[in-house]
Structures are given as C-alpha cells and as structure tokens.
Amino acid sequence: LSRRRLSIQKELDEYVLENELCQRLMTIPGIGIINATALFAAIGNASQFANPRELSVWLGVTPKQYASGGKSYMGRMSKRGNQYLRKQLIHGARTLIHRT
C-alpha cells in the first residue's frame, strides 16, 4: 500500500507541475495537490460559470440568490454539486482555520 500511495503521489506531483491551472489553484490557502487536481478535473478552467458565486452555488457551499427589482433574497443550499469536492474543500478550510 505504501508503494501504491507513493506511486499515486508521484503521478499527482508530475501532473501539477505540467498544469498551470492546478498550480494557480494551489496558491489558494487550504488547497493542496489533491484539492487542486480534483477541482481541475471537475470544473476545468471554470469558463462555464459567469462569476465565482455561480461556482460556489454549483458546489453547494453557498445558497442561491434570487433577485427581482429592488428585492433580493437567498434561497436554500442545494448541495447538488460534487459531494467529494465539497467535502475536500470544507476539510481544507477547517484545516486553515485551525492553523491560524
């Protein structure tokens, strides 16, 4: 198991070195190699989202916002997105909170 883990770790390290977007994702506090590669695999370059809020709603970490005229209100959190990715990002955020 240790050899298999090291083999997978080596593959991920090589992939991140080749991929500029993964390297940029890793500059975000709380995101390491695993989260960066998982995010890249799930969303690519994120061109399908008009803004960062749409990405967070898609992941299910923030509620959807509705607006009409002068009123706006928050909907509910759908938790429809990638459950693994959401869990990994939350764990990264918790780790970051405990470090500070």
C-alpha positions as CSV (number, residue, x, y, z in Angstrom):
1,L,0.0,0.0,0.0
2,S,2.8,2.4,0.8
3,R,4.4,1.8,-2.7
4,R,1.0,2.4,-4.3
5,R,0.4,5.6,-2.3
6,L,3.9,6.9,-3.3
7,S,3.2,6.0,-6.9
8,I,-0.1,7.9,-6.9
9,Q,1.6,10.8,-5.1
10,K,4.3,10.9,-7.7
11,E,1.7,10.9,-10.6
12,L,-0.2,13.8,-9.0
13,D,3.0,15.8,-8.4
14,E,4.0,15.4,-12.0
15,Y,0.6,16.3,-13.2
16,V,0.5,19.5,-11.1
17,L,3.9,20.5,-12.4
18,E,2.7,20.3,-16.0
19,N,-0.7,22.0,-15.4
20,E,-0.6,25.8,-14.9
21,L,-4.2,26.0,-13.7
22,C,-3.5,23.4,-10.9
23,Q,-0.5,25.5,-9.8
24,R,-2.7,28.6,-9.7
25,L,-5.3,26.7,-7.6
26,M,-2.6,25.6,-5.2
27,T,-1.9,29.3,-4.4
28,I,-5.2,29.5,-2.6
29,P,-4.8,28.8,1.1
30,G,-6.3,25.5,2.1
31,I,-5.9,23.9,-1.3
32,G,-3.2,21.4,-1.9
33,I,-2.4,18.9,-4.6
34,I,-5.4,16.7,-4.1
35,N,-7.9,19.5,-4.0
36,A,-6.3,21.3,-6.9
37,T,-6.4,18.2,-9.2
38,A,-10.0,17.4,-8.0
39,L,-11.1,21.0,-8.8
40,F,-9.5,21.0,-12.1
41,A,-11.0,17.6,-13.0
42,A,-14.5,18.8,-12.0
43,I,-14.6,22.3,-13.5
44,G,-11.7,22.6,-15.9
45,N,-10.9,26.3,-16.5
46,A,-14.4,27.3,-15.0
47,S,-15.4,29.1,-18.1
48,Q,-18.9,27.7,-17.8
49,F,-19.5,29.9,-14.7
50,A,-20.3,33.6,-15.2
51,N,-18.8,34.5,-11.7
52,P,-17.4,32.9,-8.6
53,R,-20.7,32.9,-6.9
54,E,-22.2,30.6,-9.5
55,L,-19.3,28.1,-8.8
56,S,-20.0,28.2,-5.1
57,V,-23.7,27.6,-5.7
58,W,-22.9,24.8,-8.0
59,L,-20.7,23.2,-5.4
60,G,-23.5,23.6,-2.8
61,V,-21.5,25.6,-0.3
62,T,-23.5,28.8,-0.6
63,P,-27.2,29.4,-1.1
64,K,-28.6,30.5,-4.4
65,Q,-29.5,34.2,-4.6
66,Y,-32.7,35.4,-6.2
67,A,-33.3,39.0,-7.2
68,S,-36.2,40.8,-8.9
69,G,-36.5,44.6,-9.0
70,G,-35.2,46.0,-5.7
71,K,-35.6,42.9,-3.7
72,S,-33.1,40.1,-3.3
73,Y,-33.2,37.1,-1.1
74,M,-31.2,34.0,-0.5
75,G,-32.6,30.6,-1.4
76,R,-31.5,27.3,0.2
77,M,-28.3,25.4,-0.2
78,S,-29.0,22.7,-2.7
79,K,-25.9,20.5,-2.1
80,R,-26.3,19.3,-5.7
81,G,-22.7,19.6,-6.8
82,N,-19.8,17.2,-6.4
83,Q,-20.1,15.8,-2.9
84,Y,-16.5,14.7,-2.8
85,L,-15.2,18.0,-3.9
86,R,-17.3,19.9,-1.4
87,K,-16.1,17.7,1.4
88,Q,-12.5,18.2,0.4
89,L,-12.8,22.0,0.2
90,I,-14.5,22.1,3.6
91,H,-11.8,20.0,5.2
92,G,-9.2,22.3,3.7
93,A,-11.0,25.3,5.1
94,R,-11.2,23.7,8.5
95,T,-7.5,22.9,8.5
96,L,-6.7,26.5,7.6
97,I,-8.9,27.8,10.4
98,H,-7.1,25.6,12.9
99,R,-3.7,26.8,11.8
100,T,-4.5,30.5,12.4
